[in-house]
Amino acid sequence: MSGLIANFPSDGFVTVNRMILKPEYTVDDLQERVAFLCENVKTYHSDTGFIGGFVALNSGFVSNEGSTIGQAVESPLKGKEALVVTFWTDMENHEKSHRSETFQPLFQRVLELCENGNEEIAYSMLWSGKAYDPDEIAAARKAKAQYAAA
């Protein structure tokens, strides 16, 4: 691990929730409900396995350079699809967090917004990294130039 997620153990887990908003709800509704849920996790589970997380909203942009399944102009789920990604030391503590009395009512409020229900997939981290600082950039480029042909 290269410090992208501070204190994330090499054998930790990443969970991903994909949520698609029902038409009658807004991004503001999602942000408010997820904020209460995330605050709860930070308050009650920062000492029992929770490392961190983020929420990302589908911007609508599609990378034509990075996509191999056609040349879409805009994602049809723009502004409707969100990912809630969390980082945990282990799955046991993650599962305990979901069973807690303080978590469940807030989780149910978030699920009310979702037209796709919820499926939370857990992933084992294989790699993470952050961008090089200027000195690291220079060293990496020098090494690449010197050894890339070898």
C-alpha positions, 0 to 999 in steps of 0.5 A: 500500500502506498498511503492512498488510504491512511491506515488501511491494512494490506488485508483489509476490505473495500465495500461498494454499494451501488445506488440508483435514485428513484425518480421522486428523490433528488441528489440532495435527499441522497446526500442528507440521508447518506451523511447521517449514515456516514456520521453514524459509522464514523462515530460508532465504528471508527474504533471497530474496523472502519477506516474511511470511505467516500460517496461518488455521484455519476457525473455523466462523463464516459471515458471514450479512451478508457471504455471498450464497449462503444463510444457513449457520449453521456451515461444515462445514469448521470445524477441518478447513480451513486457509489458508497465505498467504505474501507474496513479492517475486516468483514466481521466488523463491517457486518457487525456495524450493519447489525447495530441498532443505531445503523439500521434505521438510517440504512433503511432511510437510505434504501427508501431512495433506491430503485435498485434495492441494494447489493453491497459487494466486498472486495479484497484490496490488491493495490492502491497508490497515490501520485508521485511528488515532484522528486518521485516523478523525476526519479521514476522517469530517470529509472524508466529511461535507464532500465526500461529497455532491459 
